[in-house]
């Protein structure tokens, strides 16, 4: 029995390469380029070349693209520079406005005669030298105006480190005795605001006689007394020197008690200017005796009476 000869199996690659084996009559067979020829034949083991070819970009388009990119970069740089400058500016302003050189180092107060500078500084907090930028001028005005003697005030910032405060105080026109014993007097203005309390009788002021409780400084008297205060405000200096006190009687009439004798009945609180002018003309011409009253409730027809009897009638002018 003859032995079975088996041929070795060819690999798949070899079988494929054998298909492209050059023929004997091929002039390229055995030449140097045979390998190149084999290598240039596409097969599944070789990478396929891209069918797309590169398109050349026109130089002007390329330059334009480069310019656009550069312009975008310049814009980003400008934005960053502006942001950086803004932050630096804010930092400089903060350093200035919140530094000791812009604090309220100097506070000038004028027009205060009864309210002390120390009291105003303590009330407003200006004694702690706050920063000018943090000061609310309107709020300070409201605080200062709440002081009993203050009528109006102004607060002005003067950069970099000063505050000017101008105060206009109220004018006292009368005083009231507090309690039944002398030694404590409440000073009031024409609006009935209690300005302060004095232990001595105030000079050059007219006494307003009224019963009832008197509030602390800064409070107001009863509105029923405003007519008497208006009368006191309108009194000429010659009559103020003659006035002992002013009161409102049970009928609501304003009565001026004169010194040493006599009194003036102004009636209700209307047309006080004409009534006081008429009364001033009469008392300057006619000396009053004890118990006599000049009734000028109707200023065109004044009457001088003793008690309840009208015995004399005098017209002025």
WOKAGI-V640875 format. One line per field, one symbol per residue. ss: DSSP state (H for helix, E for strand, - for the rest). psi: psi as a letter, one per 20 degrees, with the letter a starting at -180 (. if undefined). Layout:
# WOKAGI-V640875
ss = ???
psi = ???
This chain:
# WOKAGI-V640875
ss = -----------HHHHHHHH-------------HHHHHHH-------------------HHHHHHHHHHHHHHHHHHHHHHHHHHHHHHHHHHHHHHH--HHHE--EEEEE------HHHHHHHH-HHH--EHHH--HHHHHHHHH----EEEEEEEEE---EEEEEEEE--EEEEEE-------EEEEE---EEEEEE-------EEEE----------E--HHHHHHHHHHHH--HHHHHHEEEEEE-----EEEEE----EEEEE----HHHHHHHHHHHHHH------EEEE---HHH-EEEE--EEEEE----
psi = pqqppppppqrhghgghhhkpqrhjphipjrhjghhghhipqriiqppqpipqppppphhgghgghhgghghghghhgghgggghghhgghggghgikrhikrmhpoppqiohhpqhggggggijiijmrphhipoghhhghggiiqgipgrqqpppoqikqppppporqpqhrqqppaiqqiopppqaijjpohrpqiqppqjqppooqqrpprrpirqrphiihghhhgghiprhhhhhipgrprpahijqppoprphrrrpoibrkqlhghghgghhhgiihopqrpiqpookhnhimqppqocjpoippppp.
